[in-house]
Amino acid sequence: MSETRTRVVAVGEVMVELARGADGRYALSCGGDTFNTAIYLARAGIEVALATALGDDPYSDRILALAAAENVGRDLVIRRPGRLPGLCLIDADPSSARLGHYWREAAPARELFDFPEWSSIAQGLLAARMIYFSGITLSLYSNVGLGRFLAAVEMARKSGVKVAFDGNFRACGWTADSGRTRAVFMEALKRVDIALPSFEDEATVWGDCSPEATIDRLQAFGIEEIVVKNGPNGAVVASSVRRDHVPVPEVFVAVDPTAAGDGFNAGYLAARLAGENPIDAVFAAHRLAGQVIRHHGAIMPRQDGAVH
């Protein structure tokens, strides 16, 4: 990968989170899929910045304070007076699965590429070493915003910026419009160098019957590097010349599966940016994901948060 550019730019949303514990009380934190990955990349020594929009409220201040404490760049964060970030209330159903309830329709992150300052975000993407975004990122934007974002990604890629994408799918972000979801994803996939999907999401959106089917479909877009995450069944890493199944080194009973995929992506990208080969990078990704799921919440304590 090119060494002429230095940082990864993670594009997406950060929300305020209220998670109910076993005692019925709620704990306040913040998170978002690309933000979680950005934090774990920074802990691995990768220069990374967040591109998003926030308000001028105390909760937005806390999000930026966390980013600063984690060495995540904030110069691509737009702040809008009088606005508030999205809110996610996290509960558990009787089977202990986590349930998220969202209040995010008015979050400024949704207008990142509609605000007059959007061109400064585009310039930040053009100057990056890598752009990282997800299916959740795509679900945020208006058609105008999507057009601007994908045009900026395309321009950046033509200038040598690598593009990494996780087709992270949450149905609540797409208002049950499967046609639009697929159309937007297909436009994004035309601009991707490294795809990091989970098989569960790909089966939901596309009806894929196996990780190999996912790889076949993604390779039709010309994507040169694909890693399909498949939970405890390991991952399949593919290039144009080979495919390898990489098992999970050790399977743990998850304390909390939140952000397992975000941690996996950070472990993989950090290893690849450091020059490791894809198979070794998948093992590094498995190890970090295994650490993440042994802690409550998306961001594990710093002493446990190094990428090994």
C-alpha contacts under 8 A as a table, 3 or more apart, distances in Angstrom:
res1	aa1	res2	aa2	distance
1	M	273	L	6.77
1	M	275	G	7.64
2	S	5	R	6.79
2	S	129	R	7.24
2	S	160	G	7.76
3	E	6	T	6.64
3	E	129	R	7.72
4	T	129	R	7.62
5	R	127	A	7.04
5	R	128	A	6.02
5	R	129	R	4.54
6	T	47	E	6.60
6	T	128	A	6.73
6	T	129	R	5.34
7	R	46	I	7.12
7	R	47	E	4.69
7	R	48	V	5.08
7	R	49	A	7.12
7	R	128	A	5.48
7	R	129	R	5.12
7	R	130	M	6.65
8	V	46	I	7.62
8	V	47	E	6.31
8	V	48	V	4.56
8	V	49	A	6.29
8	V	128	A	5.90
8	V	129	R	5.61
8	V	130	M	4.61
8	V	131	I	5.75
8	V	132	Y	7.00
9	V	48	V	5.72
9	V	49	A	4.86
9	V	50	L	5.80
9	V	51	A	6.64
9	V	124	G	7.77
9	V	125	L	6.69
9	V	128	A	6.31
9	V	129	R	7.90
9	V	130	M	6.31
9	V	131	I	4.96
9	V	132	Y	6.10
10	A	34	T	5.79
10	A	35	F	6.90
10	A	38	A	6.29
10	A	48	V	7.26
10	A	49	A	6.19
10	A	50	L	5.01
10	A	51	A	6.02
10	A	131	I	6.08
10	A	132	Y	4.72
10	A	133	F	5.90
11	V	34	T	6.47
11	V	35	F	7.97
11	V	50	L	6.08
11	V	51	A	4.74
11	V	52	T	6.26
11	V	131	I	7.51
11	V	132	Y	6.30
11	V	133	F	5.21
11	V	137	T	6.75
12	G	32	G	7.50
12	G	33	D	7.67
12	G	34	T	5.83
12	G	35	F	7.15
12	G	50	L	7.76
12	G	51	A	6.56
12	G	52	T	5.74
12	G	109	A	7.22
12	G	133	F	6.57
12	G	134	S	7.58
12	G	136	I	7.40
12	G	137	T	4.76
13	E	32	G	5.78
13	E	33	D	7.74
13	E	34	T	7.35
13	E	35	F	7.21
13	E	52	T	5.94
13	E	53	A	7.56
13	E	109	A	5.62
13	E	110	R	7.79
13	E	137	T	6.95
14	V	30	C	6.68
14	V	31	G	5.26
14	V	32	G	4.65
14	V	33	D	8.00
14	V	35	F	6.44
14	V	52	T	7.70
14	V	63	I	7.55
14	V	85	P	7.23
14	V	86	G	7.45
14	V	109	A	7.87
15	M	30	C	5.48
15	M	31	G	5.54
15	M	32	G	6.15
15	M	85	P	5.72
15	M	86	G	4.79
15	M	87	L	5.44
15	M	88	C	6.61
16	V	28	L	7.34
16	V	29	S	6.08
16	V	30	C	4.39
16	V	31	G	6.73
16	V	59	Y	7.13
16	V	85	P	6.70
16	V	86	G	6.18
16	V	87	L	4.81
16	V	88	C	6.17
17	E	27	A	7.98
17	E	28	L	5.82
17	E	29	S	5.07
17	E	30	C	4.92
17	E	31	G	6.81
17	E	87	L	5.90
17	E	88	C	4.78
17	E	89	L	5.85
17	E	90	I	7.06
18	L	26	Y	5.70
18	L	27	A	5.48
18	L	28	L	4.84
18	L	29	S	6.46
18	L	87	L	7.77
18	L	88	C	6.27
18	L	89	L	4.77
18	L	90	I	5.90
19	A	26	Y	5.14
19	A	27	A	5.32
19	A	28	L	6.78
19	A	29	S	7.96
19	A	89	L	5.98
19	A	90	I	4.48
19	A	91	D	6.17
20	R	23	D	7.78
20	R	24	G	5.67
20	R	25	R	5.38
20	R	26	Y	4.19
20	R	27	A	6.39
20	R	89	L	8.00
20	R	90	I	6.31
20	R	91	D	5.58
20	R	92	A	7.75
21	G	24	G	5.35
21	G	25	R	5.60
21	G	26	Y	6.12
21	G	27	A	7.30
22	A	25	R	7.49
30	C	63	I	6.65
31	G	35	F	6.43
31	G	36	N	6.26
31	G	298	A	6.77
31	G	299	I	7.92
32	G	35	F	5.12
32	G	36	N	5.86
33	D	36	N	5.23
33	D	37	T	6.43
33	D	134	S	7.80
33	D	136	I	7.78
33	D	259	A	6.93
33	D	262	D	5.95
34	T	37	T	5.07
34	T	38	A	6.08
34	T	132	Y	7.41
34	T	133	F	6.35
34	T	134	S	7.01
34	T	262	D	7.09
35	F	38	A	4.92
35	F	39	I	6.29
35	F	50	L	6.87
36	N	39	I	5.26
36	N	40	Y	6.51
36	N	259	A	7.12
36	N	262	D	6.15
36	N	263	G	7.33
36	N	298	A	6.69
36	N	299	I	6.68
37	T	40	Y	5.21
37	T	41	L	6.09
37	T	262	D	4.99
37	T	263	G	5.90
37	T	265	N	6.69
37	T	266	A	5.14
38	A	41	L	5.04
38	A	42	A	6.15
38	A	48	V	6.29
38	A	49	A	7.21
38	A	50	L	7.17
38	A	72	V	6.86
38	A	266	A	7.21
39	I	42	A	5.11
39	I	43	R	6.28
39	I	67	A	7.45
39	I	70	E	6.09
39	I	71	N	7.75
39	I	72	V	6.53
40	Y	43	R	4.99
40	Y	44	A	6.33
40	Y	263	G	6.56
40	Y	266	A	5.77
40	Y	267	G	7.56
40	Y	305	G	7.05
40	Y	306	A	7.54
40	Y	307	V	7.48
41	L	44	A	5.06
41	L	45	G	6.64
41	L	46	I	5.40
41	L	47	E	7.63
41	L	48	V	7.01
41	L	266	A	5.26
41	L	267	G	7.27
41	L	269	L	7.78
41	L	270	A	6.02
42	A	45	G	5.13
42	A	46	I	4.96
42	A	47	E	6.07
42	A	48	V	6.13
42	A	70	E	6.68
42	A	71	N	6.17
42	A	72	V	6.36
43	R	46	I	7.27
43	R	70	E	7.12
43	R	305	G	6.81
43	R	306	A	5.70
43	R	307	V	6.98
44	A	270	A	6.54
44	A	306	A	6.04
44	A	307	V	5.28
46	I	270	A	6.63
47	E	72	V	7.55
48	V	71	N	7.87
48	V	72	V	5.59
48	V	73	G	6.10
49	A	72	V	5.14
49	A	73	G	3.95
49	A	74	R	6.13
49	A	75	D	7.53
49	A	76	L	7.17
50	L	72	V	6.62
50	L	73	G	6.00
50	L	74	R	5.94
50	L	75	D	7.89
50	L	76	L	6.24
50	L	77	V	6.73
51	A	74	R	7.50
51	A	76	L	4.75
51	A	77	V	5.32
51	A	121	I	6.91
52	T	76	L	6.77
52	T	77	V	4.96
52	T	78	I	6.40
52	T	109	A	5.44
52	T	112	L	6.21
53	A	77	V	5.30
53	A	78	I	4.47
53	A	79	R	5.63
53	A	80	R	7.35
53	A	108	P	5.33
53	A	109	A	4.34
53	A	110	R	7.80
53	A	111	E	7.59
53	A	112	L	5.78
54	L	60	S	5.86
54	L	77	V	7.08
54	L	78	I	6.24
54	L	79	R	4.85
54	L	80	R	6.27
54	L	83	R	7.19
54	L	84	L	6.62
54	L	85	P	5.68
54	L	107	A	7.47
54	L	108	P	5.65
54	L	109	A	6.26
55	G	60	S	5.78
55	G	79	R	5.09
55	G	80	R	4.76
55	G	81	P	5.78
55	G	82	G	6.36
55	G	83	R	4.42
55	G	84	L	4.80
55	G	85	P	6.23
55	G	108	P	6.88
56	D	60	S	6.26
56	D	61	D	7.13
56	D	79	R	6.15
56	D	80	R	6.17
56	D	81	P	5.22
56	D	82	G	6.38
56	D	83	R	6.63
56	D	84	L	7.35
57	D	60	S	5.40
57	D	61	D	6.37
57	D	82	G	7.43
57	D	83	R	7.36
57	D	84	L	6.50
58	P	61	D	4.83
58	P	62	R	6.26
59	Y	62	R	4.98
59	Y	63	I	6.36
59	Y	84	L	7.81
59	Y	85	P	7.58
60	S	63	I	5.03
60	S	64	L	6.32
60	S	84	L	7.24
60	S	85	P	6.62
61	D	64	L	5.19
61	D	65	A	6.07
62	R	65	A	4.90
62	R	66	L	6.18
63	I	66	L	5.22
63	I	67	A	6.30
64	L	67	A	4.92
64	L	68	A	6.09
64	L	74	R	7.14
65	A	68	A	5.05
65	A	69	A	6.13
66	L	69	A	5.02
66	L	70	E	6.17
67	A	70	E	5.13
67	A	71	N	6.17
67	A	72	V	4.93
67	A	73	G	7.07
67	A	74	R	7.23
68	A	71	N	5.04
68	A	72	V	5.77
68	A	73	G	7.00
68	A	74	R	7.47
69	A	72	V	7.70
73	G	76	L	7.54
74	R	77	V	5.41
76	L	120	S	7.60
76	L	121	I	5.93
76	L	124	G	6.98
78	I	112	L	7.53
78	I	117	E	7.60
80	R	83	R	5.78
80	R	108	P	7.07
83	R	106	A	7.89
83	R	107	A	7.09
83	R	108	P	6.64
84	L	106	A	7.67
84	L	107	A	5.98
84	L	108	P	7.10
85	P	104	R	7.17
85	P	106	A	7.94
85	P	107	A	4.87
85	P	108	P	6.55
85	P	109	A	7.41
86	G	102	Y	7.40
86	G	103	W	5.72
86	G	104	R	4.05
86	G	105	E	7.43
86	G	106	A	7.30
86	G	107	A	5.00
87	L	102	Y	5.81
87	L	103	W	5.06
87	L	104	R	6.00
88	C	100	G	6.16
88	C	101	H	5.55
88	C	102	Y	4.58
88	C	103	W	6.40
88	C	104	R	7.94
89	L	100	G	5.69
89	L	101	H	5.10
89	L	102	Y	6.46
90	I	98	R	6.53
90	I	99	L	5.56
90	I	100	G	4.63
90	I	101	H	6.44
91	D	98	R	5.78
91	D	99	L	5.11
91	D	100	G	6.47
92	A	95	S	7.59
92	A	96	S	5.19
92	A	97	A	5.45
92	A	98	R	4.60
92	A	99	L	5.54
93	D	96	S	5.27
93	D	97	A	5.63
93	D	98	R	6.68
93	D	99	L	6.84
94	P	97	A	7.48
103	W	106	A	7.99
104	R	107	A	5.11
105	E	110	R	7.76
106	A	110	R	7.59
107	A	110	R	5.95
107	A	111	E	7.91
108	P	111	E	5.42
108	P	112	L	6.75
109	A	112	L	5.27
109	A	140	L	7.43
110	R	140	L	4.83
110	R	141	Y	5.27
110	R	142	S	7.68
111	E	114	D	4.87
111	E	115	F	6.10
111	E	140	L	7.87
111	E	141	Y	6.39
111	E	142	S	7.54
111	E	145	G	7.09
112	L	115	F	5.88
112	L	118	W	6.27
112	L	141	Y	7.71
112	L	145	G	7.39
113	F	116	P	7.98
113	F	117	E	7.87
113	F	118	W	4.79
113	F	119	S	7.90
113	F	121	I	7.97
113	F	141	Y	7.48
113	F	144	V	7.76
113	F	145	G	4.61
113	F	146	L	7.51
113	F	148	R	6.46
113	F	149	F	6.56
114	D	118	W	6.48
114	D	144	V	7.16
114	D	145	G	5.52
115	F	118	W	5.53
116	P	119	S	7.33
117	E	120	S	5.63
117	E	121	I	7.16
118	W	121	I	5.18
118	W	122	A	6.43
119	S	122	A	4.89
119	S	123	Q	6.22
120	S	123	Q	5.02
120	S	124	G	6.32
121	I	124	G	5.00
121	I	125	L	6.39
122	A	125	L	5.06
122	A	126	L	6.32
122	A	149	F	7.36
122	A	152	A	5.52
122	A	153	V	7.99
123	Q	126	L	5.04
123	Q	127	A	6.38
124	G	127	A	5.22
124	G	128	A	6.41
125	L	128	A	5.25
125	L	131	I	6.59
125	L	152	A	6.99
125	L	153	V	6.95
125	L	156	A	6.36
126	L	152	A	7.22
126	L	153	V	7.67
126	L	155	M	7.08
126	L	156	A	4.49
126	L	157	R	7.99
126	L	159	S	7.47
126	L	161	V	7.19
127	A	156	A	7.60
127	A	161	V	7.86
128	A	131	I	6.62
128	A	156	A	7.93
128	A	161	V	6.26
129	R	160	G	7.92
129	R	161	V	5.26
129	R	162	K	6.41
130	M	161	V	5.38
130	M	162	K	4.59
130	M	163	V	5.59
130	M	164	A	7.14
131	I	153	V	7.64
131	I	161	V	7.13
131	I	162	K	6.36
131	I	163	V	4.89
131	I	164	A	6.15
132	Y	163	V	6.11
132	Y	164	A	4.83
132	Y	165	F	5.82
133	F	137	T	6.04
133	F	138	L	7.99
133	F	164	A	6.71
133	F	165	F	5.24
133	F	166	D	6.66
134	S	137	T	5.04
134	S	138	L	6.59
134	S	165	F	5.34
134	S	166	D	4.62
134	S	167	G	5.38
134	S	168	N	5.59
135	G	138	L	5.06
135	G	139	S	6.33
135	G	165	F	7.79
135	G	166	D	6.37
135	G	167	G	4.43
135	G	168	N	4.57
135	G	169	F	5.45
135	G	170	R	7.94
135	G	185	F	7.34
136	I	139	S	5.04
136	I	140	L	6.70
136	I	167	G	7.70
136	I	168	N	5.91
136	I	169	F	6.17
136	I	170	R	6.74
136	I	173	G	7.14
137	T	140	L	5.56
137	T	141	Y	7.57
138	L	141	Y	6.14
138	L	146	L	7.05
138	L	184	V	7.39
138	L	185	F	7.82
139	S	173	G	5.49
139	S	174	W	6.06
139	S	181	T	7.94
140	L	173	G	7.18
141	Y	144	V	7.70
141	Y	145	G	5.25
141	Y	146	L	5.61
142	S	145	G	4.94
142	S	146	L	6.00
143	N	146	L	5.06
143	N	147	G	6.14
144	V	147	G	5.14
144	V	148	R	6.35
145	G	148	R	5.19
145	G	149	F	6.06
146	L	149	F	5.06
146	L	150	L	5.95
147	G	150	L	5.41
147	G	151	A	5.99
148	R	151	A	5.14
148	R	152	A	6.15
149	F	152	A	5.17
149	F	153	V	6.23
150	L	153	V	4.90
150	L	154	E	6.05
150	L	187	E	7.86
150	L	188	A	6.76
150	L	191	R	7.90
151	A	154	E	5.05
151	A	155	M	6.20
152	A	155	M	5.12
152	A	156	A	6.07
153	V	156	A	5.08
153	V	157	R	6.05
153	V	163	V	7.66
153	V	191	R	7.08
154	E	157	R	5.11
154	E	158	K	6.24
154	E	191	R	6.02
155	M	158	K	5.19
155	M	159	S	6.44
156	A	159	S	5.13
156	A	160	G	6.56
156	A	161	V	5.36
157	R	160	G	5.16
157	R	161	V	4.55
157	R	162	K	6.00
157	R	163	V	6.81
157	R	191	R	7.33
158	K	161	V	7.14
162	K	192	V	7.76
162	K	193	D	6.15
162	K	194	I	7.83
163	V	191	R	7.08
163	V	192	V	5.12
163	V	193	D	5.21
163	V	194	I	6.31
164	A	192	V	6.02
164	A	193	D	6.00
164	A	194	I	4.55
164	A	195	A	5.86
164	A	196	L	7.38
165	F	192	V	6.54
165	F	194	I	6.34
165	F	195	A	5.05
165	F	196	L	5.98
165	F	197	P	7.65
166	D	195	A	5.98
166	D	196	L	4.63
166	D	197	P	4.88
166	D	198	S	7.74
167	G	185	F	7.68
167	G	195	A	7.81
167	G	196	L	7.12
167	G	197	P	5.14
167	G	198	S	7.41
167	G	201	D	7.28
167	G	202	E	7.62
168	N	197	P	6.73
168	N	198	S	7.31
168	N	201	D	6.62
169	F	201	D	5.82
169	F	205	V	7.75
170	R	173	G	5.80
170	R	174	W	7.45
171	A	174	W	5.48
171	A	175	T	6.88
171	A	176	A	6.50
172	C	175	T	5.94
172	C	176	A	7.43
174	W	177	D	5.82
174	W	178	S	7.53
174	W	181	T	6.63
177	D	180	R	5.59
177	D	181	T	6.31
178	S	181	T	4.95
178	S	182	R	6.17
178	S	205	V	7.45
179	G	182	R	5.38
179	G	183	A	6.20
180	R	183	A	5.02
180	R	184	V	6.03
181	T	184	V	5.35
181	T	185	F	6.11
182	R	185	F	5.05
182	R	186	M	6.02
182	R	205	V	7.33
182	R	206	W	7.89
183	A	186	M	5.21
183	A	187	E	6.42
184	V	187	E	5.23
184	V	188	A	6.33
185	F	188	A	5.05
185	F	189	L	6.06
186	M	189	L	5.06
186	M	190	K	6.50
187	E	190	K	5.52
187	E	191	R	7.38
188	A	191	R	5.54
188	A	192	V	6.86
189	L	192	V	5.21
189	L	218	L	7.66
189	L	221	F	6.50
189	L	223	I	7.73
190	K	221	F	5.76
190	K	222	G	7.48
190	K	223	I	7.89
192	V	195	A	6.69
192	V	223	I	6.08
193	D	223	I	5.24
193	D	224	E	5.74
193	D	225	E	6.30
194	I	223	I	6.58
194	I	224	E	6.64
194	I	225	E	4.81
194	I	226	I	5.76
194	I	227	V	7.92
195	A	218	L	7.99
195	A	223	I	7.16
195	A	225	E	6.38
195	A	226	I	4.76
195	A	227	V	6.25
195	A	228	V	7.94
196	L	226	I	6.10
196	L	227	V	4.98
196	L	228	V	5.92
196	L	229	K	7.15
196	L	265	N	6.88
197	P	201	D	7.24
197	P	202	E	7.01
197	P	227	V	6.73
197	P	228	V	5.22
197	P	229	K	6.19
198	S	201	D	5.51
198	S	202	E	6.44
198	S	228	V	5.43
198	S	229	K	4.43
198	S	230	N	5.96
198	S	261	G	7.74
199	F	202	E	5.02
199	F	203	A	6.03
199	F	208	D	7.92
199	F	210	S	7.36
199	F	211	P	5.85
199	F	214	T	7.30
199	F	228	V	6.02
199	F	229	K	5.94
199	F	230	N	5.49
200	E	203	A	5.26
200	E	204	T	6.33
200	E	230	N	7.18
201	D	204	T	5.07
201	D	205	V	6.20
202	E	205	V	5.25
202	E	206	W	5.53
202	E	207	G	6.78
202	E	208	D	6.12
202	E	214	T	6.81
203	A	206	W	5.43
203	A	207	G	4.31
203	A	208	D	4.41
203	A	209	C	6.52
203	A	210	S	7.84
204	T	207	G	5.69
204	T	208	D	7.69
208	D	211	P	7.43
208	D	213	A	5.77
208	D	214	T	5.94
209	C	213	A	6.30
209	C	214	T	7.97
210	S	213	A	5.16
210	S	214	T	6.57
211	P	214	T	4.96
211	P	215	I	6.30
211	P	228	V	6.23
211	P	230	N	7.70
211	P	236	V	7.06
212	E	215	I	5.01
212	E	216	D	6.22
212	E	236	V	7.94
213	A	216	D	5.04
213	A	217	R	6.27
214	T	217	R	5.23
214	T	218	L	6.19
214	T	228	V	7.62
215	I	218	L	5.14
215	I	219	Q	5.94
215	I	226	I	6.88
215	I	228	V	7.52
215	I	238	A	7.24
216	D	219	Q	5.28
216	D	220	A	6.48
217	R	220	A	5.32
217	R	221	F	7.31
218	L	221	F	5.43
218	L	222	G	7.14
218	L	223	I	6.25
218	L	226	I	7.74
219	Q	222	G	5.02
219	Q	223	I	5.23
219	Q	224	E	7.13
219	Q	240	S	7.71
220	A	223	I	7.47
223	I	226	I	7.04
224	E	239	S	5.61
224	E	240	S	6.38
225	E	237	V	7.52
225	E	238	A	6.01
225	E	239	S	5.10
225	E	240	S	7.86
226	I	236	V	7.99
226	I	237	V	5.66
226	I	238	A	5.16
226	I	239	S	6.57
227	V	235	A	6.58
227	V	236	V	5.60
227	V	237	V	4.32
227	V	238	A	6.38
228	V	235	A	5.43
228	V	236	V	5.24
228	V	237	V	6.49
229	K	234	G	6.57
229	K	235	A	4.59
229	K	236	V	6.87
229	K	261	G	7.78
230	N	233	N	5.39
230	N	234	G	5.44
230	N	235	A	5.42
231	G	234	G	5.87
231	G	235	A	7.54
232	P	247	P	7.96
232	P	248	V	6.33
232	P	251	V	6.43
233	N	247	P	6.53
233	N	248	V	6.93
234	G	245	H	7.10
234	G	246	V	5.69
234	G	247	P	4.20
234	G	248	V	4.84
234	G	286	H	7.96
235	A	245	H	5.83
235	A	246	V	5.29
235	A	247	P	6.40
235	A	248	V	7.72
235	A	282	V	7.52
236	V	243	R	6.78
236	V	244	D	5.55
236	V	245	H	4.41
236	V	246	V	6.00
237	V	243	R	5.73
237	V	244	D	5.39
237	V	245	H	6.50
237	V	246	V	7.38
237	V	278	P	7.13
237	V	279	I	7.08
237	V	282	V	7.73
238	A	241	V	7.73
238	A	242	R	5.78
238	A	243	R	4.30
238	A	244	D	6.45
239	S	242	R	5.50
239	S	243	R	6.51
244	D	279	I	7.66
246	V	279	I	7.00
246	V	282	V	6.93
246	V	283	F	7.22
248	V	251	V	6.43
248	V	283	F	7.43
248	V	286	H	5.96
249	P	283	F	7.42
249	P	286	H	7.24
249	P	287	R	7.55
250	E	290	G	7.92
251	V	290	G	7.61
252	F	290	G	6.98
252	F	294	R	7.75
253	V	294	R	7.83
254	A	257	P	5.82
254	A	293	I	5.12
254	A	294	R	5.69
255	V	293	I	5.80
255	V	294	R	4.98
255	V	295	H	5.90
255	V	296	H	6.43
256	D	293	I	5.12
256	D	294	R	6.50
256	D	295	H	6.14
256	D	296	H	5.26
256	D	297	G	6.74
257	P	260	A	5.63
257	P	292	V	7.67
257	P	293	I	4.89
258	T	292	V	7.91
258	T	293	I	6.78
258	T	296	H	7.74
258	T	297	G	6.08
258	T	298	A	5.42
259	A	262	D	4.81
259	A	263	G	6.04
259	A	289	A	7.95
259	A	292	V	7.08
259	A	293	I	7.62
259	A	297	G	7.68
259	A	298	A	4.97
259	A	299	I	7.77
260	A	263	G	5.22
260	A	264	F	6.14
260	A	289	A	4.86
260	A	290	G	7.41
260	A	292	V	5.96
260	A	293	I	5.97
260	A	298	A	7.94
261	G	264	F	4.88
261	G	265	N	6.12
261	G	289	A	6.78
262	D	265	N	5.21
262	D	266	A	6.32
262	D	289	A	7.83
263	G	266	A	5.07
263	G	267	G	6.12
263	G	285	A	7.07
263	G	288	L	5.90
263	G	289	A	5.01
263	G	292	V	6.64
264	F	267	G	5.14
264	F	268	Y	6.15
264	F	285	A	4.33
264	F	286	H	6.02
264	F	287	R	7.96
264	F	288	L	6.11
264	F	289	A	4.89
265	N	268	Y	5.16
265	N	269	L	6.03
265	N	285	A	6.54
266	A	269	L	5.26
266	A	270	A	5.82
266	A	285	A	7.01
267	G	270	A	5.33
267	G	271	A	6.21
267	G	281	A	7.04
267	G	282	V	7.65
267	G	284	A	5.55
267	G	285	A	4.04
267	G	286	H	7.60
267	G	287	R	7.86
267	G	288	L	5.93
267	G	289	A	7.77
267	G	307	V	6.41
268	Y	271	A	5.30
268	Y	272	R	6.21
268	Y	278	P	7.85
268	Y	281	A	4.83
268	Y	282	V	5.62
268	Y	284	A	6.31
268	Y	285	A	4.75
269	L	272	R	5.03
269	L	273	L	5.93
269	L	281	A	7.47
270	A	273	L	5.15
270	A	274	A	6.15
270	A	281	A	7.99
271	A	274	A	5.02
271	A	275	G	6.46
271	A	276	E	5.38
271	A	277	N	7.89
271	A	280	D	7.81
271	A	281	A	5.08
271	A	284	A	6.98
272	R	275	G	5.07
272	R	276	E	5.03
272	R	277	N	6.49
272	R	278	P	6.75
272	R	281	A	6.12
273	L	276	E	7.41
276	E	280	D	6.35
276	E	281	A	6.08
277	N	280	D	5.57
277	N	281	A	6.08
278	P	281	A	4.87
278	P	282	V	6.20
279	I	282	V	5.16
279	I	283	F	6.55
280	D	283	F	5.13
280	D	284	A	6.34
281	A	284	A	5.01
281	A	285	A	6.14
282	V	285	A	4.83
282	V	286	H	6.12
283	F	286	H	5.07
283	F	287	R	6.29
284	A	287	R	5.16
284	A	288	L	6.39
284	A	307	V	7.49
284	A	308	H	6.63
285	A	288	L	5.27
285	A	289	A	6.13
286	H	289	A	5.16
286	H	290	G	6.01
287	R	290	G	5.07
287	R	291	Q	6.39
287	R	308	H	7.35
288	L	291	Q	5.07
288	L	292	V	6.26
288	L	307	V	6.11
288	L	308	H	7.28
289	A	292	V	5.03
289	A	293	I	6.36
290	G	293	I	5.56
290	G	294	R	6.73
291	Q	294	R	5.46
291	Q	295	H	7.33
291	Q	304	D	7.53
291	Q	305	G	7.84
292	V	295	H	5.77
292	V	298	A	7.32
292	V	299	I	7.38
292	V	300	M	6.18
292	V	305	G	7.98
293	I	296	H	7.32
295	H	300	M	5.91
296	H	300	M	7.17
297	G	300	M	6.80
299	I	305	G	7.99
300	M	304	D	6.52
300	M	305	G	6.00
301	P	304	D	5.53
301	P	305	G	6.08
302	R	305	G	4.69
302	R	306	A	7.24
303	Q	306	A	7.14
